[in-house]
Amino acid sequence: MHIRGIRGATTVEENSERAVLEATRELLQGMTQANNVEPDEIAALLFTATPDLTAAFPAEAARQLQWTHVPLMSAAEIAVPGGLPMCVRTLMLWNTPRTQEEIIHVYLRRAISLRPDLSSRRG
């Protein structure tokens, strides 16, 4: 068994609690479905949000999915000029026997532009 990282990102249409949490839940569900992850296999989740997203902590979306025992952390993304705005990123640390090559990373909405090479691998 190894700890592997699953990367994911999505974008939000507006800086509202509803929009941030809805997009983040969609992302988390996509990551778990694509890789057949069970919540008790998740070692931890790290979230970042771009500085223009201040209405909610993305980690709250995991709590709404009843992931009550998964360690979570939210942080601000670095404000790089020209970076993708209104973006939530996550790194899911997962206990799995799978290899790095078997991991499916999930990029949704405008975040597909961050890693088009990985986005085309889905499914």
C-alpha positions in Angstrom: 0.0 0.0 0.0 1.2 3.5 -0.9 0.0 7.0 -0.4 -0.7 8.5 -3.8 -1.8 12.0 -4.8 -4.8 12.7 -6.9 -4.8 16.2 -8.3 -8.0 18.1 -9.2 -9.1 21.6 -10.0 -12.3 23.4 -11.0 -13.5 26.9 -11.5 -16.3 28.8 -9.9 -18.6 31.3 -11.7 -19.0 33.7 -8.8 -17.6 34.3 -5.4 -20.5 32.9 -3.4 -20.7 30.2 -0.7 -23.1 28.2 -2.9 -20.9 28.4 -6.0 -17.7 27.5 -4.2 -19.2 24.6 -2.3 -21.1 23.2 -5.3 -18.1 23.3 -7.6 -15.9 21.7 -4.9 -18.4 18.9 -4.2 -18.6 18.2 -7.9 -14.8 18.0 -8.1 -14.5 15.7 -5.1 -17.2 13.4 -6.4 -15.5 13.3 -9.8 -12.1 12.5 -8.2 -13.5 9.7 -6.1 -15.6 8.2 -8.9 -12.8 8.3 -11.4 -10.5 6.4 -9.1 -13.0 4.3 -7.0 -11.9 6.0 -3.8 -13.7 5.3 -0.5 -13.6 8.1 2.0 -11.9 5.9 4.7 -9.0 5.4 2.2 -8.3 9.2 2.1 -5.3 10.1 4.2 -5.8 13.9 3.9 -7.1 16.6 1.5 -5.4 19.9 0.8 -7.3 22.7 -0.9 -6.3 26.0 -2.3 -8.5 28.8 -3.7 -7.4 31.7 -5.7 -7.4 35.1 -3.9 -10.7 36.1 -5.6 -12.6 33.3 -3.8 -13.3 34.3 -0.2 -17.0 33.3 0.3 -16.3 29.8 1.7 -13.6 27.3 2.7 -13.5 24.7 0.0 -12.9 22.1 2.7 -16.4 22.6 3.9 -17.6 20.7 0.7 -15.9 17.5 2.0 -17.7 17.9 5.3 -21.0 18.2 3.4 -20.2 14.9 1.8 -20.0 13.5 5.4 -16.2 13.0 5.3 -16.0 13.8 9.0 -12.8 11.9 9.8 -10.7 13.0 6.8 -8.1 15.6 7.8 -8.7 18.8 5.7 -6.8 22.0 5.1 -7.7 25.1 3.0 -5.1 27.7 1.9 -4.8 30.6 -0.4 -3.3 30.0 -3.8 -0.4 32.1 -4.9 -1.5 35.2 -6.8 0.5 34.6 -9.9 -0.1 37.3 -12.6 -2.0 35.7 -15.5 -3.0 32.7 -13.4 -6.5 31.1 -13.8 -8.9 33.1 -11.7 -11.8 31.8 -9.6 -10.1 28.4 -9.2 -10.2 25.7 -6.5 -7.4 23.2 -6.5 -7.1 20.1 -4.4 -4.6 17.4 -3.6 -6.2 14.2 -2.3 -3.7 11.9 -0.5 -5.0 8.4 -1.0 -3.9 5.0 0.5 -3.9 2.6 -2.4 -2.0 -0.2 -4.0 -2.3 1.5 -7.4 0.7 2.9 -9.3 1.2 6.6 -10.1 0.4 5.8 -13.8 -3.0 4.4 -12.8 -4.2 7.5 -11.0 -6.8 9.6 -12.8 -6.5 13.3 -12.1 -9.6 15.4 -12.6 -9.8 18.9 -14.0 -13.3 20.4 -14.6 -14.8 23.5 -16.2 -12.1 26.1 -17.1 -9.5 24.3 -15.0 -9.1 21.8 -17.9 -6.7 24.4 -19.3 -4.3 23.8 -16.4 -3.5 20.2 -17.5 -5.1 19.4 -20.8 -2.7 16.4 -21.0 -4.2 14.9 -17.9 -7.8 15.9 -18.6 -7.9 13.9 -21.8 -7.1 10.7 -19.9 -10.4 10.5 -18.0 -12.3 7.3 -17.9 
